[in-house]
Amino acid sequence: MTLPITAQIDGRQVSREDIRAWERTRAEKVARRLGVTGTRTDLERRLVERKLALGHAGIERLLARRLAVSERVGRAGAALSRGRRRLSSVVLTSPAGIAELVPGWYADTIAANDEVPLIAACPDHYLSRTNPDGTQEIIETTGGAPLPVRMLFDDADTGTITTPADPAFPRQWVSRARAANGTAIGGVRHQFRDRDGGGFHIRLTVEFPMTTAPFMIAAHRWHLACEFSNWIETVNDVAP
């Protein structure tokens, strides 16, 4: 299902097709890294197939050096930031469709390790799984970052999230992100409201260490708009 989703990024309105164009550009970049070829119409599908064929172990071997560097950078940035955060936020609205079911759908999907719709939502997604201890593990390139990063999310561990809940949004998705060694490196507060008569308004916020470069914060807004637009359309496809 394609919905008329509009994103508000850096104070301007961005159409669904603009987000799709960003997604195609990112797909071409990731495809070069993974040695994937194909036409623009099937490149994103081929990327998902390549990631699944590599498997988690193959992905981790392929990205090992980059992940090691990004972990050191993340730990240092978190230490220097001393708990201060820089926010990457975007608003998505649509006159049709629903969005409040997205957090529950995501939780169920990653708990079941049903990885395809999770990594298909953005070319920069490499791995999404739930570990035996219940933590959600993500490997992705965040927005315009030069390196992929491994993040461990725990929805029960939200004490350091600085973004306040807005009571106008009845559905909240809140989680802290940690590095592999346990260092807190940020988190999320995503807020959802369906409108009477159809449509929705959601506010997505990712908290990064204060030392994160502004260009990375700006680029991640497009990443958020991309992945959530795709997830919302998936949920609307399967919603009763």
VEXFI-992287 format. One line per 8 residues: their letters; for each residue x, y, z of N, C-alpha, C. Coordinates in steps of 0.1 Angstrom, whole numbers. Example, Ala and Ser with C-alpha at 12.3 -4.5 7.8 and 13.67 -1.06 7.14 Angstrom:
# VEXFI-992287
AS> 132:-57:78:123:-45:78:132:-33:78  128:-22:71:137:-11:71:129:0:79
END
This chain:
# VEXFI-992287
MTLPITAQ> 8:-12:0:0:0:0:9:12:0  6:22:-9:13:35:-9:3:45:-3  8:52:7:0:62:14:6:76:11  -3:86:12:1:100:9:9:106:21  20:100:25:27:105:37:36:117:33  35:127:42:43:139:40:52:140:52  65:142:50:75:144:61:78:159:62  80:163:75:85:176:78:99:174:82
IDGRQVSR> 109:179:74:123:177:76:130:191:75  136:195:86:143:208:86:134:219:83  121:218:88:112:229:86:105:230:72  107:220:64:100:220:51:93:207:48  83:208:39:75:196:36:82:188:25  82:175:27:89:166:18:79:155:14  78:153:1:68:143:-4:73:129:-2  63:119:-3:67:105:-3:76:102:-14
EDIRAWER> 75:108:-26:84:105:-37:98:110:-35  99:121:-28:112:126:-24:119:117:-15  112:111:-6:118:101:3:122:88:-4  113:84:-14:117:73:-22:129:75:-30  131:87:-35:143:91:-43:155:90:-34  154:95:-22:166:93:-12:169:79:-10  158:71:-8:160:56:-6:167:50:-18  163:53:-30:170:47:-42:185:51:-43
TRAEKVAR> 188:63:-39:202:68:-39:210:60:-29  204:58:-17:211:50:-7:213:36:-11  203:30:-18:203:17:-22:215:15:-32  217:24:-41:228:24:-50:241:24:-43  243:32:-33:255:33:-26:258:20:-18  248:14:-11:250:2:-4:252:-10:-14  246:-10:-25:248:-20:-35:262:-21:-40  268:-10:-42:282:-10:-46:291:-16:-35
RLGVTGTR> 288:-13:-22:296:-19:-11:294:-34:-10  282:-39:-13:279:-53:-12:281:-61:-25  285:-54:-36:287:-60:-49:274:-65:-55  263:-57:-53:250:-61:-58:247:-53:-71  242:-59:-81:239:-52:-94:224:-55:-97  218:-46:-105:204:-47:-108:199:-34:-113  187:-34:-119:180:-22:-123:175:-15:-111  172:-2:-113:167:6:-102:154:0:-97
TDLERRLV> 146:-7:-105:134:-12:-100:135:-24:-91  146:-31:-92:147:-43:-84:159:-43:-75  166:-32:-74:179:-31:-67:176:-33:-52  166:-27:-47:163:-28:-32:160:-43:-28  152:-50:-37:149:-64:-34:162:-72:-35  171:-69:-44:183:-77:-45:192:-74:-33  192:-62:-28:200:-59:-16:195:-68:-4  182:-69:-2:177:-77:9:181:-91:7
ERKLALGH> 180:-96:-5:184:-110:-8:199:-112:-5  207:-102:-9:222:-103:-6:224:-104:9  218:-95:17:220:-95:31:216:-108:38  204:-113:33:200:-126:38:209:-138:35  214:-137:22:224:-148:18:237:-147:26  241:-135:29:253:-134:38:251:-140:52  239:-138:57:236:-142:70:242:-133:80  238:-134:93:244:-125:103:259:-127:105
AGIERLLA> 264:-139:104:278:-141:105:286:-134:94  280:-136:82:287:-129:70:286:-114:71  275:-109:75:274:-94:77:284:-89:87  285:-96:98:295:-92:108:309:-93:103  313:-103:96:326:-104:90:329:-93:81  319:-90:72:321:-80:62:323:-66:68  316:-63:79:316:-50:85:325:-49:97  333:-60:100:340:-61:113:349:-49:116
RRLAVSER> 357:-45:106:366:-34:109:359:-21:111  349:-19:103:341:-6:104:333:-6:117  328:-17:121:321:-18:134:330:-15:146  342:-20:145:352:-18:156:355:-4:157  357:3:146:360:17:146:348:25:152  336:22:146:325:30:151:322:28:166  325:16:171:323:14:185:332:23:193  345:23:189:354:32:197:350:46:196
VGRAGAAL> 346:51:184:342:65:182:329:67:191  320:58:191:308:60:198:310:61:213  319:52:218:322:53:233:329:66:236  338:70:228:345:83:231:335:95:230  326:94:220:316:105:219:307:106:230  302:94:235:293:93:247:300:99:259  313:95:261:320:100:273:322:115:272  326:120:261:328:135:260:314:143:261
SRGRRRLS> 303:136:257:290:143:257:285:144:271  289:135:280:285:135:294:270:135:296  263:127:288:249:126:289:241:136:281  248:146:275:240:156:267:237:150:253  226:154:248:221:147:236:219:158:224  221:153:212:217:161:200:206:153:194  195:160:190:183:153:186:181:153:171  177:142:165:173:141:151:159:138:151
SVVLTSPA> 150:147:146:136:146:147:130:148:133  118:141:131:111:143:119:96:141:123  87:147:116:73:145:117:67:139:104  59:129:106:52:123:94:37:125:96  30:129:86:16:130:86:10:124:73  -3:120:74:-10:115:63:-25:116:65  -33:120:55:-47:120:57:-54:107:56  -46:96:54:-51:82:53:-42:73:60
GIAELVPG> -47:62:65:-39:51:71:-39:53:86  -32:43:92:-31:43:107:-16:41:110  -12:46:122:2:45:126:4:40:140  -6:40:149:-4:36:163:-1:21:165  -4:13:154:-1:-1:155:14:-4:152  21:6:147:35:3:143:44:-1:154  44:5:166:53:0:177:51:-15:181  38:-19:182:35:-32:185:39:-42:174
WYADTIAA> 36:-38:161:40:-46:150:55:-48:150  63:-37:152:77:-38:152:82:-48:163  77:-46:175:81:-54:187:78:-69:184  67:-72:178:64:-86:175:73:-91:164  75:-83:154:83:-87:142:98:-90:146  104:-81:154:118:-83:158:119:-95:168  109:-96:177:109:-107:187:108:-120:180  102:-121:168:101:-133:161:112:-135:151
NDEVPLIA> 122:-125:151:133:-125:142:128:-127:127  117:-120:124:112:-119:111:119:-107:104  131:-110:99:140:-99:95:137:-91:82  130:-98:73:129:-92:60:122:-78:60  110:-76:66:104:-63:66:112:-52:74  121:-57:83:129:-47:91:141:-42:82  148:-51:76:159:-46:68:155:-41:55  143:-45:50:139:-39:37:134:-25:38
ACPDHYLS> 132:-20:50:126:-6:52:136:5:49  149:2:48:159:12:45:172:4:40  178:9:29:190:2:25:201:2:35  201:11:44:212:12:54:210:2:66  200:-6:65:197:-16:76:205:-29:71  213:-34:80:221:-47:77:216:-59:86  212:-56:98:209:-67:107:199:-63:117  189:-70:120:179:-67:130:175:-80:137
RTNPDGTQ> 178:-82:150:174:-95:156:172:-92:171  165:-102:177:164:-102:192:173:-113:197  182:-109:206:191:-119:212:185:-127:223  191:-138:228:185:-146:238:182:-139:251  189:-128:254:187:-120:266:175:-110:265  169:-110:253:158:-101:250:162:-87:244  175:-84:244:179:-71:238:177:-72:223  173:-61:217:172:-59:202:185:-54:197
EIIETTGG> 191:-61:188:203:-58:182:201:-53:168  207:-41:165:206:-35:152:220:-32:147  223:-35:134:234:-30:127:229:-22:115  233:-9:115:228:0:104:238:11:103  237:18:92:243:31:90:233:42:93  236:50:103:226:60:108:228:72:99  218:75:91:218:87:82:231:88:74  238:99:76:250:102:68:263:98:75
APLPVRML> 262:89:84:274:84:91:283:77:81  296:79:83:306:72:74:308:57:77  303:53:89:305:39:93:292:33:98  290:20:97:279:13:103:281:13:118  270:11:125:271:10:140:263:-2:145  267:-8:156:259:-18:162:253:-12:175  240:-14:176:233:-8:188:224:-19:194  224:-19:207:216:-28:215:205:-20:222
FDDADTGT> 192:-23:219:181:-15:224:174:-24:235  169:-17:245:162:-23:256:150:-14:259  138:-18:256:126:-9:259:123:-7:273  129:-16:282:127:-14:296:138:-5:303  147:-1:295:159:7:300:158:21:294  150:30:300:148:43:293:151:54:302  159:52:313:161:62:323:169:74:318  177:73:307:185:84:303:179:92:291
ITTPADPA> 167:87:287:160:94:275:156:108:280  160:118:272:158:132:276:145:138:269  141:133:259:129:138:252:116:135:260  109:146:263:97:143:271:85:137:263  77:130:270:65:124:263:55:136:261  48:136:250:38:146:247:24:139:249  16:143:259:4:136:261:-6:136:250  -4:144:240:-12:144:228:-10:132:219
FPRQWVSR> 1:125:222:4:113:214:2:101:223  -9:93:221:-12:82:230:-3:70:230  4:68:218:13:57:217:27:61:217  35:56:226:49:60:228:58:47:225  69:50:218:79:39:216:92:45:221  97:40:233:109:46:240:119:35:242  131:37:239:142:27:242:155:34:243  164:28:251:178:33:252:186:24:243
ARAANGTA> 196:31:237:206:24:228:219:23:235  225:11:235:239:9:241:248:3:231  261:6:233:271:-1:225:273:-15:230  281:-23:222:282:-37:226:288:-39:240  296:-29:245:302:-30:258:293:-25:269  281:-20:265:272:-15:275:271:0:277  280:7:270:280:22:271:267:27:265  260:36:272:248:43:267:252:53:256
IGGVRHQF> 247:51:244:250:60:233:239:67:227  227:67:233:216:74:228:203:67:231  193:69:223:180:63:224:170:69:215  157:65:217:146:70:208:134:73:217  126:83:212:112:84:217:104:88:204  97:78:200:88:79:188:74:80:193  66:90:188:52:92:194:42:92:183  31:85:185:21:82:175:7:87:179
RDRDGGGF> 0:92:169:-14:96:171:-22:93:158  -32:85:159:-41:83:148:-52:94:149  -57:98:138:-67:109:138:-81:102:136  -91:108:142:-105:104:140:-108:106:125  -114:96:119:-118:98:105:-107:93:96  -95:89:101:-84:84:92:-72:94:92  -61:88:90:-49:95:89:-42:95:103  -30:101:103:-21:100:115:-11:112:115
HIRLTVEF> -6:113:127:5:123:130:15:117:139  27:115:135:37:109:143:50:118:144  56:118:156:68:125:158:79:116:162  89:115:154:100:105:156:113:113:160  119:108:171:131:114:177:141:104:180  153:106:175:165:98:179:175:107:187  179:102:198:189:110:206:203:104:204  212:113:199:226:110:197:235:117:207
PMTTAPFM> 247:112:210:256:120:218:258:134:213  260:144:221:261:158:217:273:160:207  283:151:208:294:153:199:292:148:184  280:142:182:277:138:168:276:150:159  282:148:147:283:159:137:269:163:132  267:176:131:253:181:127:249:175:113  259:173:104:254:167:91:249:153:92  254:146:102:249:132:105:235:133:111
IAAHRWHL> 232:143:119:219:144:125:209:148:114  213:157:105:204:161:94:201:149:85  211:141:81:209:130:72:200:119:79  201:118:92:193:107:98:179:110:98  175:123:96:161:126:95:155:119:82  162:119:72:158:112:60:157:97:62  167:91:69:166:77:73:154:74:81  150:82:90:138:80:98:126:81:89
ACEFSNWI> 125:91:81:113:92:72:112:80:63  123:75:58:123:63:49:118:51:56  125:47:67:121:35:74:107:35:79  103:46:85:90:46:91:79:47:81  81:54:70:71:54:59:69:40:54  80:33:52:78:19:47:72:10:57  75:11:70:69:3:80:54:6:82  50:19:81:36:23:82:28:17:70
ETVNDVAP> 34:17:58:27:11:47:26:-4:49  36:-11:54:35:-25:57:24:-28:67  24:-21:78:13:-23:88:-1:-21:82  -2:-10:73:-15:-8:67:-19:-19:57  -9:-26:52:-12:-37:43:-18:-49:51  -13:-51:63:-17:-63:71:-28:-60:81  -31:-47:84:-40:-43:94:-54:-48:91  -62:-53:100:-76:-57:97:-85:-46:94
END
